[in-house]
Amino acid sequence: MNSIELIRLALDLPNNWEVMAIKFSGEDSQTLHISACYTRKNTFVYENGSEAEINSFIDRSFRYKSLFQLPCYIHCSVPQFRDENNKIRQVKTPWSHH
């Protein structure tokens, strides 16, 4: 198992998210930075199975709970789509509840 697979398991990512890279930085390399991406490039699927077209992506960084006793940050481009009321929404990231 490589380090990207280990981080993917630690984050418990669903199939539509992928870890692209990991990097240690800061004093004595004590901060973990994870680059992730949304793998569905064209559509967002609601819980009820209906789909919405992804219009754009917005770069975001999230402070995640510590992994392996290291401060952790996740960087990604979060998809945006128009909901059924024509409002722009962001795809909820799987780590945003932490």
Backbone bond lengths (Angstrom), bond angles and torsions (degrees), N, CA, C in turn:
res aa  C-N    CA-C-N  psi(-1)  N-CA   C-N-CA  omega(-1)  CA-C   N-CA-C  phi
1 M - - - 1.446 - - 1.536 107.97 -
2 N 1.332 116.50 128.68 1.460 119.41 178.50 1.535 110.77 -89.37
3 S 1.332 116.16 174.05 1.460 120.85 -174.70 1.533 112.81 -65.70
4 I 1.330 118.07 -34.73 1.471 120.34 178.26 1.523 110.60 -66.16
5 E 1.316 118.07 -41.30 1.466 121.13 176.98 1.521 110.86 -64.08
6 L 1.334 117.37 -38.64 1.460 121.73 178.59 1.529 110.85 -63.33
7 I 1.326 116.57 -44.90 1.472 120.41 178.55 1.517 110.47 -64.88
8 R 1.319 118.35 -40.69 1.471 121.96 177.59 1.523 110.72 -58.10
9 L 1.324 116.77 -43.69 1.462 120.71 177.99 1.525 111.36 -67.06
10 A 1.328 117.11 -40.82 1.464 120.71 -179.76 1.533 111.21 -63.78
11 L 1.325 117.14 -35.80 1.473 121.52 178.29 1.519 112.63 -81.54
12 D 1.338 117.04 -14.99 1.463 122.85 -177.48 1.534 111.11 54.21
13 L 1.337 114.79 52.95 1.465 120.45 -176.70 1.521 112.32 -76.28
14 P 1.334 117.19 138.03 1.465 120.23 172.83 1.531 109.70 -71.34
15 N 1.313 116.62 170.29 1.462 122.03 -174.94 1.525 114.78 -61.63
16 N 1.329 118.50 -22.56 1.465 119.65 -177.04 1.536 113.12 -88.16
17 W 1.331 117.91 6.75 1.463 123.00 174.38 1.519 109.19 -124.84
18 E 1.332 115.92 144.24 1.456 120.89 -177.17 1.531 110.07 -137.55
19 V 1.327 116.42 140.72 1.460 121.21 173.31 1.520 107.48 -83.26
20 M 1.324 116.41 125.45 1.463 120.77 -178.12 1.532 111.73 -97.04
21 A 1.339 116.76 -38.48 1.460 120.05 -177.34 1.525 109.57 -159.54
22 I 1.317 115.00 156.59 1.461 121.12 172.45 1.521 107.83 -130.76
23 K 1.337 115.06 148.05 1.457 119.68 -177.72 1.523 108.40 -147.89
24 F 1.308 116.06 140.08 1.451 121.72 174.09 1.517 107.72 -102.96
25 S 1.338 116.43 135.53 1.462 119.44 -179.85 1.520 109.52 -146.11
26 G 1.306 115.33 -177.79 1.451 120.84 179.92 1.512 110.98 88.04
27 E 1.315 114.13 -177.09 1.458 120.15 179.92 1.518 109.93 -60.80
28 D 1.308 116.82 123.78 1.475 123.49 -178.59 1.527 112.60 58.18
29 S 1.326 117.42 27.02 1.477 122.75 178.29 1.530 111.96 52.88
30 Q 1.318 116.31 47.95 1.454 121.50 -175.52 1.527 114.29 -100.79
31 T 1.333 118.13 11.72 1.458 121.30 177.29 1.522 108.37 -124.69
32 L 1.329 115.23 132.43 1.466 121.92 -178.17 1.527 108.93 -99.15
33 H 1.340 116.17 126.31 1.464 122.19 176.32 1.527 107.92 -116.85
34 I 1.323 115.64 127.20 1.459 122.29 -178.12 1.521 108.81 -115.95
35 S 1.321 117.26 129.35 1.468 122.04 173.24 1.523 107.54 -101.68
36 A 1.325 115.53 126.32 1.462 120.88 -178.85 1.523 109.44 -127.67
37 C 1.333 116.33 161.49 1.463 119.54 176.12 1.528 109.85 -143.71
38 Y 1.311 113.91 153.93 1.464 123.04 175.35 1.516 106.74 -86.12
39 T 1.317 117.99 124.38 1.458 120.44 -171.62 1.518 114.62 -84.87
40 R 1.323 118.59 -18.62 1.466 120.28 175.70 1.518 107.29 -85.75
41 K 1.298 117.80 102.52 1.463 121.21 -172.64 1.528 114.06 -81.86
42 N 1.324 118.49 -16.75 1.468 119.90 -173.78 1.522 114.37 -115.09
43 T 1.324 118.16 -30.05 1.462 119.30 -173.42 1.524 111.96 -135.86
44 F 1.323 114.43 152.13 1.453 123.40 171.44 1.523 106.64 -111.33
45 V 1.313 118.36 134.64 1.454 122.41 -179.59 1.534 108.89 -106.94
46 Y 1.332 115.87 120.03 1.461 121.52 176.39 1.527 109.92 -69.47
47 E 1.343 115.74 164.96 1.463 120.56 178.35 1.522 112.15 -59.98
48 N 1.352 117.46 -29.56 1.469 120.55 -179.56 1.527 112.77 -82.43
49 G 1.350 116.93 -0.06 1.464 120.90 177.32 1.517 115.05 97.66
50 S 1.337 118.10 -13.74 1.465 119.16 178.39 1.532 109.12 -74.36
51 E 1.323 115.40 160.04 1.460 120.73 -174.64 1.520 111.17 -119.71
52 A 1.328 115.39 153.53 1.458 122.69 173.16 1.522 107.54 -131.39
53 E 1.314 116.40 144.49 1.457 121.01 179.43 1.527 109.90 -76.53
54 I 1.320 116.97 133.65 1.458 121.60 175.96 1.518 108.12 -77.60
55 N 1.332 115.58 126.45 1.466 121.05 -176.46 1.523 112.56 -93.15
56 S 1.330 116.54 -37.84 1.457 120.00 -175.22 1.525 109.21 -160.96
57 F 1.320 114.63 177.44 1.464 121.61 177.38 1.521 108.01 -129.88
58 I 1.327 116.70 145.98 1.458 121.93 177.27 1.525 108.01 -124.13
59 D 1.347 116.01 131.05 1.462 120.47 -179.65 1.522 109.42 -74.11
60 R 1.320 115.74 129.55 1.467 122.15 -178.60 1.513 109.47 -135.96
61 S 1.318 115.69 153.73 1.459 122.95 171.99 1.519 107.86 -128.76
62 F 1.300 116.60 138.00 1.454 122.99 -176.96 1.524 109.77 -124.96
63 R 1.318 117.12 135.90 1.457 120.59 170.97 1.524 105.92 -84.84
64 Y 1.300 116.34 115.34 1.453 122.56 -179.31 1.518 108.16 -97.80
65 K 1.320 116.90 162.79 1.460 119.13 175.02 1.528 108.66 -59.27
66 S 1.297 117.43 161.75 1.459 121.01 -178.68 1.523 110.80 -65.48
67 L 1.322 115.00 137.99 1.464 121.83 174.42 1.515 107.68 -114.32
68 F 1.304 116.55 130.64 1.463 121.67 179.60 1.528 110.20 55.23
69 Q 1.331 115.90 36.77 1.458 124.93 179.61 1.532 113.08 63.67
70 L 1.320 117.06 23.08 1.463 122.28 177.69 1.529 109.46 -117.24
71 P 1.345 117.87 139.29 1.467 118.90 172.14 1.527 108.72 -57.58
72 C 1.325 116.35 140.59 1.457 120.47 -173.07 1.528 110.34 -131.26
73 Y 1.332 115.14 135.78 1.459 122.34 176.32 1.522 108.31 -126.31
74 I 1.329 115.75 137.92 1.464 121.02 177.49 1.528 107.99 -113.27
75 H 1.321 115.42 128.72 1.464 122.43 -179.13 1.530 107.75 -116.65
76 C 1.334 115.88 131.96 1.464 118.86 179.69 1.520 110.63 -160.96
77 S 1.323 114.77 166.70 1.459 121.88 171.10 1.522 106.65 -100.20
78 V 1.330 115.77 112.59 1.461 121.28 -176.30 1.528 109.34 -88.37
79 P 1.333 117.72 126.92 1.470 120.44 179.38 1.530 112.12 -66.78
80 Q 1.327 114.92 146.27 1.454 121.89 173.51 1.521 108.86 -119.90
81 F 1.331 115.68 144.17 1.467 121.18 -179.34 1.519 108.84 -145.28
82 R 1.315 116.21 165.48 1.471 121.32 175.20 1.522 108.57 -96.40
83 D 1.330 115.29 128.42 1.460 119.39 -179.85 1.527 110.30 -80.18
84 E 1.326 115.77 -175.55 1.467 119.74 -176.77 1.527 112.65 -65.82
85 N 1.348 118.36 -15.67 1.462 122.93 175.66 1.526 112.23 -98.36
86 N 1.330 115.97 11.97 1.459 124.43 178.59 1.532 113.12 66.48
87 K 1.337 116.72 22.28 1.464 121.27 175.44 1.522 109.07 -93.69
88 I 1.333 115.49 142.41 1.459 119.82 178.76 1.524 108.93 -76.87
89 R 1.324 115.51 127.52 1.465 123.46 -179.55 1.517 109.30 -126.81
90 Q 1.325 115.46 156.50 1.451 121.11 173.68 1.532 108.74 -103.68
91 V 1.320 115.12 145.33 1.459 120.08 172.95 1.519 107.04 -63.68
92 K 1.319 117.23 132.84 1.460 120.89 178.32 1.527 108.72 -72.55
93 T 1.318 115.67 126.74 1.456 119.55 179.78 1.527 109.67 -79.57
94 P 1.326 117.76 146.51 1.462 120.21 -177.08 1.524 113.52 -66.87
95 W 1.313 118.54 -18.88 1.457 120.88 -178.71 1.522 112.38 -98.58
96 S 1.322 119.57 -1.34 1.455 121.46 -175.37 1.536 112.96 -71.23
97 H 1.314 117.90 -15.14 1.464 120.32 178.84 1.519 112.65 -85.48
98 H 1.330 117.83 -0.58 1.475 120.89 -178.94 1.502 110.37 -93.70
